[in-house]
Amino acid sequence: MARVKPADEPDQRAAASRLAPVPGIHPDTPREGRRRVVVEHVTPEIEGGRYPIKRVTGERVVVEADAFADGHDDVAVELRWRREDEREWTEAPMAPLGNDRWRGAFTVEELGRYRYTLRAWIDRFASWHHGLVKKVDAGQDVAVDLLIGADLVERAVARGRGRDRQRLRAAAGAMREGSDQSLVGKLLGAAREEVRTRAIEAALDPKTVEAMARCPDRRFATGYERELTVWVEPERARSGAWYELFPRSTGEGTEHGTLATTATRALPYVARLGFDVLYLPPVHPIGTTHRKGRNNNPEGEPDAPGSPWAIGGEDGGHTAVHPELGTLEDFDRLVAEAGRLGIDVALDVAFQVSPDHPWAREHPEWFRHRPDGSIQYAENPPKRYEDIYPLDFETEDWRGLWAALRGVFEFWIGHGVTIFRVDNPHTKSLAFWEWCIDSLKREHPELIFLSEAFTRPRLMERLAKLGFTQSYTYFAWRTQKQELIDYFTELTRTEVREYLRPNLWPNTPDILTEQLQTGGRAAFMHRLILATTLGASYGIYGPAFELMEHVPIRPGAEEYQNSEKYEIRDWDLDSSHSLAKLVARMNEIRREHPALHRNDTLRFHPTDNDHILAYSKRSEDGEDAVLVIANLHPVARQRGFVHLWLADIGIAEYDRPFQVHDLLTGARYVWQGSSAYVDLDPDKLPAHVLHVRPHVRDERDFETYR
């Protein structure tokens, strides 16, 4: 691996450029027609390089490409990369995979953007070297071949540095000496053979070959036509456990909670459960015009607290704190205390306004108007949201609107927020998001943006491509075995994995699925286990989740009865029926097992029961493997065989026993071979979460755990 100056790089556009008309030369003749290598089918590459792939610090970028040329000459291919703000490239050779496919990799160490590309050329020395080996093995006279090789090596001396130049100069001298017929002819048998042997040894010496590889002749190299991009983000972008709560429900009883009570009462609870991110719904002033009452009643009660998503009032808009929650200083103290506990605070950003928002008065041009001149409120027919106005991204003053919205992010970044959950981004301009996120992350590369867009797949994917760090998914509605396999195979085994990072939520304030409504305690348990292990990032809306809130506002609806969106709730965090202990244990397992910090190693294993789902993950170094076997049926006990892909759980020898340790119950089992029998009772625990130990150390292990 080496770093090179930009001046050493061949002009990658030269192959496409044309000469000015010259007598006797056709005007369409390429400027350089001696570039014989073709480079194509590079991966990863998103839409021809239009969008970046995503990685986190310390992660590898594995690049593959097809590279080939006419004829039988050897081809050399190198991978090149640099930070976007650097001029020098780092380069390293790519390895052949067979059938003209090549692979290379580099590690991204710092936040921000990296560029990568590759180039390939005819490797004349390697071609000559392979031919020489065959001729020597066949006992042929190689005097002429040594002369050709000496010429190639001597030319490389000028491109070499330090010891490489000395080594190549000596090798070329030996090769010329062995090919000098007049000199060799004067020597007697043993001496003559010694000279030729020394020449061949110099030519075939691995150190000579290595030195030549470091001094390639790239005069006619083909550079890939594009520089591709990697966005490098913090580790939290790949893996994390999120907990959503409403600060106003952290007071005593039904008293209005504050940011201060969130810090003193809720934060220690969230820390005990082991979450990395505390996600707060909007903390801004709430409008009073058309304020909604309990259960989304359009005729709100006089004391109704309103929906936090109806943003803005006489106390300010998106850069103010709701007075009943406290002050900006209280918010700063909450962020600081969360940081002390190792928790990041994520803030909801919802770009919509209450009729009382200052923007509605100061910038009426940012909204659509009805024929009577009034501002059009939000609708999703037949639903009507009279308490909020959507923004008009086709306004004549779109530049002013864009600047104001970007300023909201800048304001909260100034108060220590680096993680944003964005409400309904699919209903806002895609061009705006691409510009806004890109410009913010160039200044603040540590930022993380979670897209809350339960919409059409292509639109969700586009939001991920243009900059959103993570995405909500359809996980909540994928309940059947084959549904889960198909969906997570798409997320982790196709190109989608390069740019869309899933964040799995079994519930949200807007989503109470039928399975959670009817499946009882077992449904909540198995959805938690699936979310925490299928995804490197997951979240729950609590305390509704661990207290198993499951009553809908009406049959067939996914909205909660007595939704916390419209009223203050008094949650019994000490309830004996709470799933808090299981939540805490699953988060502890996630912290202890790096296999669960990634998605790209997810593998599904066949089972002979349609209600039993089996899958595994391994860490990048292969040292940690976790196998999950879950009963998807919320009521009935399920039994059956799991048929393991042993290599995917780190078991190399089919006939050797290995141990699995159930991380939920503490039980240990010794298995052998690729089939294992399981019996899962949802009334007890609906899943095994198994740490795989590749080898049983001795007979005592076998006796203990058999």
Residue pairs with C-beta under 8 A, 6 or more apart in sequence:
1 90
1 91
1 92
2 90
2 91
2 92
2 214
3 88
3 89
3 90
3 91
4 88
4 89
4 91
5 87
5 88
6 87
6 88
6 89
9 89
9 223
10 119
10 218
10 219
10 221
10 223
11 223
12 117
12 119
12 223
12 224
12 225
14 31
14 32
15 30
15 31
15 32
15 35
15 222
16 30
16 225
17 30
17 31
18 27
18 28
18 29
18 30
18 31
19 25
19 27
19 29
19 31
20 27
21 27
32 220
34 219
34 220
35 220
35 221
35 222
36 69
36 70
36 71
36 73
36 122
36 220
36 222
37 67
37 68
37 69
37 75
37 120
37 121
37 122
37 221
37 222
38 66
38 67
38 68
38 69
38 222
39 65
39 66
39 67
39 77
39 118
39 119
39 120
39 222
39 223
39 224
40 65
40 66
40 67
41 65
41 66
42 63
42 64
42 65
42 118
42 224
42 226
42 228
43 63
43 64
43 65
43 495
44 53
44 61
44 63
44 228
44 495
44 498
45 226
45 228
46 52
46 53
46 465
46 495
46 498
46 499
47 465
48 226
49 226
49 227
49 228
49 229
50 465
51 229
51 465
51 466
51 499
52 113
52 228
52 229
52 230
52 231
52 499
53 61
53 228
53 229
53 230
53 231
53 498
53 499
54 230
54 231
54 233
54 237
54 469
54 498
54 499
54 501
55 61
55 108
55 230
55 231
55 232
55 233
56 232
56 233
56 234
56 235
56 237
56 238
57 108
57 109
57 110
57 111
57 232
57 233
57 234
57 235
58 107
58 108
58 109
58 235
59 107
59 108
59 232
59 238
60 105
60 106
60 107
60 108
60 620
61 81
61 105
61 106
61 107
61 108
61 114
61 116
61 230
62 103
62 104
62 105
63 79
63 94
63 103
63 104
63 105
63 106
63 116
63 118
64 97
64 101
64 102
64 103
65 77
65 94
65 101
65 102
65 118
65 224
66 100
66 101
66 102
67 75
67 77
67 94
67 100
67 102
67 118
67 120
68 75
68 100
69 75
69 122
72 127
73 122
73 123
73 124
73 127
74 122
74 123
74 126
74 127
74 130
75 100
75 120
75 121
75 122
75 123
76 93
76 120
76 121
76 122
76 123
76 126
76 213
76 216
77 93
77 94
77 102
77 104
77 118
77 119
77 120
78 91
78 92
78 93
78 94
78 104
78 118
78 119
78 120
79 91
79 92
79 93
79 94
79 104
79 105
79 106
79 116
79 118
80 89
80 90
80 91
80 116
80 117
80 118
80 119
81 89
81 90
81 91
81 106
81 114
81 115
81 116
81 117
82 88
82 89
82 90
82 114
82 115
83 110
83 112
83 113
83 114
83 115
84 112
84 113
84 114
84 115
84 229
85 112
90 106
92 104
92 106
93 104
93 213
94 102
94 103
94 104
94 118
95 102
95 103
95 104
96 102
97 103
104 118
106 116
108 114
108 230
108 232
110 232
111 232
111 233
111 234
111 445
111 446
112 231
112 232
112 442
112 445
113 229
113 230
113 231
113 232
113 442
114 229
114 230
114 232
115 227
115 228
115 229
115 230
116 227
116 228
116 229
116 230
117 223
117 224
117 226
117 227
117 228
118 223
118 224
119 218
119 221
119 222
119 223
119 224
120 221
120 222
121 216
121 217
121 218
121 219
121 220
121 221
121 222
122 220
123 216
124 152
124 217
125 149
125 152
125 153
125 156
125 212
125 217
126 212
126 213
128 145
128 148
128 149
128 152
129 149
129 203
129 204
129 209
131 145
132 142
132 145
132 146
132 149
132 200
132 203
132 204
133 204
135 142
135 145
136 142
136 200
136 204
142 200
143 178
143 179
143 181
143 184
143 196
144 179
145 179
146 175
146 176
146 178
146 179
146 199
146 200
146 203
147 175
147 176
147 179
149 175
149 203
150 172
150 175
150 176
150 179
152 212
153 168
153 171
153 172
153 175
153 208
153 212
154 168
154 169
154 172
155 217
156 168
156 211
156 212
156 215
156 217
157 165
157 168
157 169
157 172
157 215
159 215
159 216
159 217
160 168
160 211
160 214
160 215
163 211
164 211
164 214
164 215
167 207
167 208
167 211
168 208
168 211
168 212
168 215
170 202
171 202
171 203
171 205
171 208
171 211
174 198
174 199
174 201
174 202
175 199
175 202
175 203
176 199
177 183
177 195
177 198
177 199
178 184
178 195
178 196
178 198
178 199
178 200
178 202
179 199
183 195
184 192
184 195
184 196
185 192
187 195
202 208
231 441
231 467
232 445
233 445
233 446
233 448
233 469
234 446
234 448
236 276
236 277
236 344
236 419
236 448
237 448
237 469
237 470
237 501
238 501
238 536
238 537
238 597
238 598
239 536
239 537
239 590
239 596
239 597
239 598
240 276
240 277
240 344
240 536
240 537
241 274
241 275
241 276
241 277
241 532
241 537
241 538
241 539
241 587
241 590
242 275
242 276
242 277
242 278
242 279
242 346
242 503
242 505
242 537
242 538
242 539
242 540
243 270
243 273
243 275
243 277
243 278
243 279
243 539
243 540
243 542
244 279
244 280
244 281
244 508
244 509
244 539
244 540
244 541
244 542
245 262
245 266
245 270
245 278
245 279
245 280
245 541
245 542
245 543
246 257
246 280
246 281
246 308
246 564
246 568
246 569
247 257
247 258
247 259
247 261
247 262
247 266
247 280
247 283
247 325
248 256
248 257
248 258
248 305
248 308
248 324
248 325
248 568
249 257
249 564
249 568
249 569
249 570
249 571
250 257
250 258
250 261
250 262
250 265
250 266
251 257
251 258
251 261
251 568
253 570
254 568
254 569
254 570
255 568
256 305
256 324
256 568
257 265
257 325
257 568
258 324
258 325
258 326
258 330
259 283
259 321
259 325
259 326
259 327
259 330
259 331
259 333
259 334
260 326
260 330
260 333
260 334
262 280
262 334
263 330
263 333
263 334
263 337
263 338
266 278
267 278
267 334
267 337
267 338
267 341
267 343
268 341
269 573
270 278
270 343
271 341
271 342
271 343
272 580
272 584
273 546
273 580
273 583
273 584
273 587
274 583
274 584
274 587
274 588
274 590
274 591
275 343
275 587
276 342
276 343
276 344
277 343
277 344
277 345
277 346
277 419
277 539
278 338
278 343
278 344
278 345
278 346
279 345
279 346
279 347
279 348
279 419
279 421
279 539
280 345
280 346
280 347
280 348
281 308
281 309
281 348
281 509
282 308
282 309
282 311
282 347
282 348
282 349
282 350
283 308
283 321
283 322
283 325
283 331
283 347
284 308
284 311
284 312
284 316
284 317
284 318
284 319
284 320
284 321
284 322
285 311
285 312
285 313
285 314
285 315
285 316
285 317
285 320
285 321
285 322
285 323
286 305
286 306
286 307
286 308
286 310
286 311
286 313
286 322
286 354
287 306
287 310
287 311
287 312
287 313
287 353
287 354
287 355
287 356
287 357
287 387
287 388
288 306
288 313
288 354
288 356
289 354
289 355
289 356
289 387
290 298
290 300
290 355
290 377
290 386
290 387
291 300
291 304
291 306
291 307
291 310
291 387
292 298
292 300
292 304
292 306
292 307
292 310
292 387
292 566
293 299
293 300
293 301
293 304
293 566
294 301
294 304
294 562
294 566
294 567
295 553
295 561
295 562
295 563
295 566
296 553
296 559
296 563
296 565
296 566
297 566
298 384
298 386
300 306
304 566
304 567
305 324
305 566
305 567
305 568
306 387
306 566
307 387
307 565
307 566
308 322
308 348
308 565
309 348
309 350
309 352
309 388
309 423
309 565
310 354
310 387
310 388
311 317
311 318
311 350
311 352
311 353
311 354
311 357
311 388
312 318
312 353
312 354
312 356
312 357
312 358
312 359
312 360
313 354
313 356
313 357
314 356
315 322
315 323
316 358
317 353
317 357
317 358
317 359
318 349
318 408
318 411
319 407
319 408
319 411
319 412
321 327
321 328
321 330
321 331
328 415
331 415
332 415
332 416
334 345
335 345
335 415
335 416
335 417
336 416
338 344
338 345
339 416
344 418
344 419
345 416
345 417
345 419
346 417
346 419
346 420
346 421
346 448
346 450
347 412
347 417
347 419
347 420
347 421
348 420
348 421
348 422
348 423
349 408
349 409
349 412
349 420
349 421
349 422
349 423
350 422
350 423
350 424
351 391
351 405
351 408
351 423
351 428
352 378
352 388
352 389
352 390
352 391
352 423
353 359
353 360
353 388
353 389
353 391
354 360
354 387
354 388
354 389
355 375
355 377
355 387
355 389
357 389
359 366
359 404
360 367
360 375
360 389
363 397
363 400
363 401
363 404
364 375
365 395
365 396
365 397
366 391
366 392
366 395
366 397
366 400
366 401
367 375
367 376
367 389
367 390
367 391
367 392
367 395
368 375
368 376
368 390
368 392
369 375
369 376
370 376
375 389
376 389
376 390
377 384
377 385
377 386
377 387
377 388
377 389
377 390
378 384
378 385
378 388
378 389
378 390
379 385
390 427
391 401
391 405
391 428
393 401
393 428
393 429
393 432
395 401
402 432
402 435
402 436
405 432
405 436
406 436
406 439
406 440
409 420
409 436
409 440
410 440
412 420
413 440
413 444
413 447
418 444
418 446
418 447
418 448
419 447
419 448
419 450
420 447
420 448
420 449
420 450
421 450
421 452
422 449
422 450
422 451
422 452
422 468
423 452
424 452
424 453
425 433
425 451
425 452
425 453
425 463
425 468
426 451
426 453
426 455
426 459
426 460
426 463
430 462
430 463
430 466
433 463
433 466
433 467
433 468
434 466
434 467
437 447
437 449
437 466
437 467
437 468
438 467
440 447
441 447
441 467
447 469
448 469
448 470
449 467
449 468
449 469
449 470
450 468
450 469
450 470
450 471
450 472
450 503
451 460
451 463
451 464
451 468
451 470
451 471
451 472
452 472
453 459
453 460
453 463
453 471
453 472
454 472
454 474
454 511
460 471
460 500
461 496
461 499
461 500
463 471
464 471
464 499
464 500
464 501
465 499
465 500
469 501
470 501
470 502
470 503
470 537
471 500
471 501
471 502
471 503
472 503
472 505
472 508
473 487
473 491
473 502
473 503
473 504
473 505
474 487
475 487
475 502
475 504
475 505
475 506
475 530
475 531
475 534
475 535
476 505
476 506
476 507
476 508
476 511
476 513
477 513
478 484
478 487
479 513
479 515
479 632
480 610
480 632
481 610
481 611
481 612
481 613
481 632
482 610
484 530
484 534
484 613
484 632
485 604
485 613
488 534
488 602
488 604
488 615
489 604
490 496
491 497
491 500
491 502
491 599
492 599
492 600
492 602
493 602
497 599
497 600
501 536
501 537
501 599
502 535
502 537
502 599
503 535
503 537
503 538
503 539
504 530
504 531
504 534
504 535
504 537
504 538
504 539
505 511
505 531
505 538
505 539
505 540
505 541
506 513
506 516
506 524
506 527
506 528
506 530
506 531
506 540
506 545
507 513
507 516
507 540
507 541
507 544
507 545
508 541
509 541
509 544
509 560
509 563
509 564
509 565
510 558
510 559
510 565
511 558
512 549
512 550
512 552
512 558
512 559
512 560
513 558
514 558
515 523
515 527
515 634
516 523
516 524
516 527
516 548
516 550
517 550
517 551
517 552
518 550
518 634
519 634
519 635
520 634
520 635
521 548
521 579
522 631
522 634
522 635
522 682
522 683
522 686
523 634
524 545
524 548
524 579
525 579
525 582
525 682
525 685
525 686
525 687
526 630
526 631
526 632
526 634
526 682
526 686
526 687
528 540
528 545
528 579
528 582
528 583
528 586
529 586
529 628
529 630
529 686
529 687
529 689
530 613
530 628
530 630
531 538
531 540
532 538
532 586
532 587
532 589
532 590
532 596
533 586
533 590
533 596
533 615
533 617
533 626
533 628
533 689
534 602
534 615
534 628
535 599
536 596
536 597
536 598
536 599
540 546
540 583
543 571
543 573
543 578
544 560
544 564
544 571
545 579
545 583
546 578
546 579
546 580
546 583
547 571
547 572
547 575
547 577
547 578
547 579
548 577
548 579
549 560
551 560
551 561
552 558
552 559
552 560
552 561
553 559
553 560
553 561
553 563
562 569
572 578
573 580
582 664
585 663
585 664
586 689
589 596
589 626
589 663
589 664
589 689
590 596
590 597
593 619
593 624
593 626
593 663
593 691
594 619
594 620
594 624
595 601
595 616
595 617
595 618
595 619
595 624
595 625
595 626
596 617
596 626
597 619
598 617
598 619
598 620
599 617
601 616
601 617
601 618
601 619
601 620
601 648
602 615
602 616
602 617
603 615
603 616
603 617
603 645
603 648
604 613
604 614
604 615
605 614
605 615
605 616
605 627
605 642
605 643
605 644
605 645
605 648
606 614
606 642
606 643
607 613
607 614
607 629
607 640
607 641
607 642
607 643
608 640
608 641
608 643
609 638
609 639
609 640
609 641
611 631
611 632
611 633
611 636
611 638
612 629
612 630
612 631
612 632
612 638
612 640
612 642
612 678
612 680
613 628
613 629
613 630
613 632
614 627
614 628
614 629
614 630
614 642
614 644
615 627
615 628
616 625
616 626
616 627
616 628
616 645
616 648
616 649
616 692
617 625
617 626
618 624
618 625
618 626
618 648
618 649
618 650
619 625
622 650
624 691
625 649
625 650
625 691
625 692
625 694
626 663
626 689
626 690
626 691
626 692
627 644
627 649
627 660
627 688
627 690
627 692
628 687
628 688
628 689
628 690
629 642
629 678
629 680
629 687
629 688
629 690
630 680
630 686
630 687
630 688
631 637
631 638
631 680
631 681
631 682
631 686
631 687
633 682
634 682
634 686
635 682
636 682
637 679
637 680
637 681
637 682
637 683
638 679
638 680
639 677
639 678
639 679
639 680
640 677
640 678
641 675
641 676
641 677
641 678
642 675
642 676
642 677
642 678
643 674
643 675
644 651
644 674
644 675
644 676
645 674
646 652
646 654
646 674
649 692
650 692
650 694
651 658
651 692
651 694
652 694
654 673
654 674
655 672
655 673
656 672
656 695
656 696
657 670
657 671
657 672
657 695
657 696
657 702
658 670
658 671
658 672
658 692
658 693
658 694
658 695
658 696
659 668
659 669
659 670
659 671
659 692
659 693
659 695
659 696
659 701
659 705
660 668
660 669
660 671
660 688
660 690
660 691
660 692
660 693
661 667
661 668
661 690
661 691
661 693
662 668
662 669
662 688
662 689
662 690
663 689
663 690
663 691
664 685
664 687
664 688
664 689
665 685
668 704
668 705
669 705
670 696
670 701
670 702
670 705
670 706
678 688
680 686
680 687
680 688
696 702
696 705
